[in-house]
Amino acid sequence: MLELLADPNVWLSLATLTLLEVVLGIDNVIFLAIISERLPERQRPLARRIGLMLALVMRIALLASISFILSLQAPIFTLFETAYSWRDIVLAGGGLFLLYKGTQEIHTEVEGERHFGSAATASFATVIVQIALLDIVFSLDSVITAVGMAEHLEVMIAAVVFAIIVMMVAAEPIAAYIRNHPTVKMLGLSFLLLVGVALIADGAHFHIPREYLYFAIAFSALVEVLNQAVARAKRKNRPRPAEPGKNP
């Protein structure tokens, strides 16, 4: 252990992997923020904390069973001369679930809550189950990335723990920002649809580089920030109505 701490390459690997895990966790945090909004306000922070703790437990459990991770990538059947594994099935299933949830939430935002019920009537257990299902998909993707980048299990676990801590700190501000800006929520839902398509493509062996996805969402987020800045400037410069009894 002391030899690991004295090796600068280990520290560089830890920093790089932690940053990558945080970036990969963005979609996890966005999903948590959006799905937890269907709960009563007092239950939302608890649901987000439980969701992130489940993500941490799943990631560490998967990292501790490297042989199991490798077995998930072994072919189980062949279709049209392409071999598919349990990993492909999990990723494709998670992508379909994201497409379903993203479409459902967008429908609710646009058409109103009468189609899917109000946030206050959502079951806490149902929300936690949905979070857990997506945690499995996100954790599998995250762990496979970690295994491919780092050589030492201790480094992988440390990177995952640091990334989850960052996500816990960021979850509440992100949720509040999304709640106060409906256009940002729609942007986040669109991002989840994009991630869902990417997961399905991965499961079908058509890999879409994640850099393209994150560039697209970063560009869209920048446009949204500029739109909000322009809107604030217009509100600030808008002339105030004249008080009653005074000449304009």
C-alpha positions in Angstrom: 0.0 0.0 0.0 2.8 2.4 0.9 4.4 1.7 -2.5 1.2 2.7 -4.2 1.1 6.0 -2.3 4.7 6.7 -3.3 4.1 6.1 -7.0 3.3 9.4 -8.8 1.7 7.4 -11.7 -0.8 6.0 -9.2 -1.8 9.5 -8.1 -2.1 10.6 -11.8 -4.3 7.5 -12.5 -6.4 8.3 -9.5 -7.0 12.0 -10.5 -7.7 11.1 -14.2 -10.1 8.2 -13.2 -11.9 10.4 -10.6 -12.5 13.1 -13.2 -13.7 10.6 -15.7 -16.0 9.0 -13.2 -17.5 12.5 -12.3 -18.1 13.2 -16.0 -19.7 9.8 -16.5 -21.9 10.4 -13.4 -23.5 13.6 -14.8 -26.3 11.6 -16.4 -26.8 9.7 -13.2 -27.2 13.0 -11.2 -29.5 14.5 -13.8 -31.7 11.4 -13.7 -31.8 11.5 -9.9 -32.7 15.2 -9.9 -35.5 14.7 -12.4 -37.1 11.5 -11.2 -37.0 12.6 -7.5 -39.1 15.7 -8.4 -42.1 13.3 -8.7 -41.9 12.9 -4.9 -43.2 15.2 -2.1 -40.6 17.9 -1.4 -39.6 16.5 2.0 -38.7 13.1 0.5 -36.6 14.3 -2.5 -33.3 14.8 -0.7 -33.6 11.4 0.9 -34.3 9.7 -2.4 -31.3 11.4 -4.0 -29.0 10.3 -1.1 -30.3 6.7 -1.3 -29.8 6.7 -5.0 -26.2 7.8 -4.8 -25.5 5.4 -1.9 -26.9 2.6 -4.0 -24.7 3.7 -6.9 -21.6 3.6 -4.6 -22.4 0.2 -3.2 -23.1 -1.3 -6.7 -19.8 0.2 -8.1 -17.7 -1.1 -5.2 -19.4 -4.6 -5.4 -18.8 -4.8 -9.1 -15.2 -3.7 -8.7 -14.6 -6.3 -6.0 -15.7 -9.0 -8.5 -13.6 -8.4 -11.5 -14.1 -11.9 -12.7 -17.9 -11.4 -12.7 -17.4 -8.2 -14.8 -15.3 -10.1 -17.3 -17.9 -12.9 -17.5 -20.6 -10.3 -18.4 -18.6 -9.5 -21.5 -18.4 -13.1 -22.7 -20.7 -13.9 -25.7 -23.9 -15.8 -24.8 -25.6 -15.8 -28.3 -24.9 -14.8 -31.9 -27.3 -12.9 -34.1 -26.5 -11.9 -37.7 -22.9 -13.0 -37.2 -22.6 -10.6 -34.2 -21.9 -12.1 -30.7 -23.9 -10.5 -27.8 -23.1 -10.7 -24.1 -25.0 -9.9 -20.8 -23.3 -6.5 -20.8 -24.9 -5.7 -24.2 -28.3 -6.8 -22.9 -28.0 -4.7 -19.7 -26.8 -1.6 -21.6 -29.5 -1.9 -24.3 -32.2 -2.5 -21.6 -31.1 0.5 -19.7 -31.1 2.6 -22.8 -34.7 1.6 -23.6 -35.7 2.4 -20.0 -34.1 5.8 -20.3 -35.9 6.5 -23.5 -39.2 5.4 -21.9 -38.7 7.6 -18.8 -37.4 10.6 -20.7 -40.3 10.5 -23.1 -42.8 10.0 -20.2 -41.4 13.0 -18.3 -41.3 15.2 -21.4 -45.0 14.2 -22.1 -45.9 15.1 -18.6 -44.1 18.5 -18.8 -45.8 19.4 -22.1 -49.2 17.8 -21.8 -49.7 18.2 -18.1 -49.7 15.8 -15.1 -53.2 14.3 -15.8 -51.6 11.6 -18.1 -49.1 10.2 -15.6 -50.2 11.5 -12.2 -48.8 14.3 -10.1 -45.4 14.4 -8.4 -47.1 14.3 -5.0 -48.7 11.0 -5.7 -45.6 9.2 -6.8 -44.6 6.2 -4.6 -41.3 6.5 -2.8 -40.6 2.8 -3.3 -41.3 3.1 -7.0 -38.9 6.0 -7.5 -36.2 4.1 -5.6 -36.7 1.0 -7.7 -36.4 3.1 -10.9 -33.2 4.8 -9.5 -31.8 1.4 -8.6 -32.4 0.0 -12.1 -30.6 2.9 -13.7 -27.8 2.7 -11.1 -27.1 -0.9 -12.3 -26.7 0.3 -15.9 -24.6 3.4 -15.0 -22.5 1.4 -12.5 -21.7 -1.2 -15.1 -20.6 1.4 -17.6 -18.6 3.2 -15.0 -16.9 0.1 -13.6 -15.9 -1.2 -17.1 -14.3 2.1 -17.8 -12.4 2.0 -14.5 -11.2 -1.5 -15.1 -9.8 -0.5 -18.5 -8.0 2.6 -17.1 -6.5 1.6 -13.8 -4.4 -1.4 -12.7 -5.0 -1.4 -8.9 -8.3 -2.1 -7.3 -7.6 0.4 -4.5 -7.2 3.2 -7.1 -10.5 2.2 -8.8 -12.4 2.1 -5.5 -10.9 5.4 -4.3 -11.8 7.1 -7.6 -15.4 5.8 -7.4 -15.8 7.0 -3.8 -14.4 10.5 -4.6 -16.7 10.8 -7.6 -19.8 9.8 -5.6 -18.9 12.4 -2.9 -18.7 15.1 -5.6 -22.0 13.9 -7.0 -23.6 14.0 -3.5 -22.4 17.6 -3.1 -23.7 18.6 -6.5 -27.0 16.7 -6.5 -29.0 19.3 -4.4 -27.8 22.4 -6.3 -28.4 20.7 -9.6 -31.9 19.6 -8.5 -32.8 23.1 -7.3 -31.5 24.7 -10.5 -33.5 22.2 -12.7 -36.6 22.8 -10.5 -36.4 26.6 -10.9 -35.7 26.5 -14.7 -38.1 24.4 -16.7 -36.1 24.9 -19.9 -33.1 23.3 -18.2 -35.2 20.4 -17.1 -36.3 19.8 -20.8 -32.6 20.1 -21.7 -31.7 17.5 -19.1 -34.5 15.2 -20.3 -33.2 15.5 -23.9 -29.8 14.6 -22.6 -31.2 11.5 -21.0 -32.8 10.5 -24.3 -29.4 11.0 -26.0 -27.7 8.8 -23.4 -30.4 6.2 -23.9 -29.8 6.1 -27.6 -26.0 5.8 -26.9 -26.6 2.9 -24.5 -28.8 1.0 -27.0 -26.1 1.6 -29.7 -23.4 0.2 -27.4 -25.6 -2.8 -26.7 -25.9 -3.3 -30.5 -22.1 -2.9 -31.0 -22.4 0.5 -32.6 -20.3 2.6 -30.2 -20.9 6.3 -30.1 -17.9 8.1 -28.6 -19.0 9.7 -25.3 -17.1 12.9 -26.2 -19.7 13.6 -28.9 -22.5 13.3 -26.4 -20.9 15.5 -23.8 -19.9 18.1 -26.4 -23.5 18.2 -27.6 -24.9 18.7 -24.1 -22.2 21.2 -23.2 -23.0 23.3 -26.3 -26.7 23.2 -25.6 -26.1 24.1 -21.9 -23.9 27.1 -23.1 -26.8 28.3 -25.4 -29.2 28.0 -22.5 -26.9 30.0 -20.2 -26.7 32.7 -22.8 -30.5 32.7 -23.2 -31.0 33.1 -19.5 -28.4 35.9 -19.4 -30.3 37.7 -22.2 -33.6 37.2 -20.4 -32.2 38.6 -17.1 -30.8 41.7 -19.0 -34.2 42.3 -20.6 -36.0 42.1 -17.3 -33.4 44.5 -15.7 -33.7 47.1 -18.5 -37.5 46.9 -18.7 -39.0 50.2 -17.7 -41.1 50.2 -14.6 -44.8 51.1 -14.8 -45.6 54.6 -13.6 -47.1 54.9 -10.2 -50.8 55.9 -10.0 -51.3 59.7 -9.8 -47.9 60.6 -11.3 -47.3 61.8 -14.8 -45.2 59.5 -17.0 
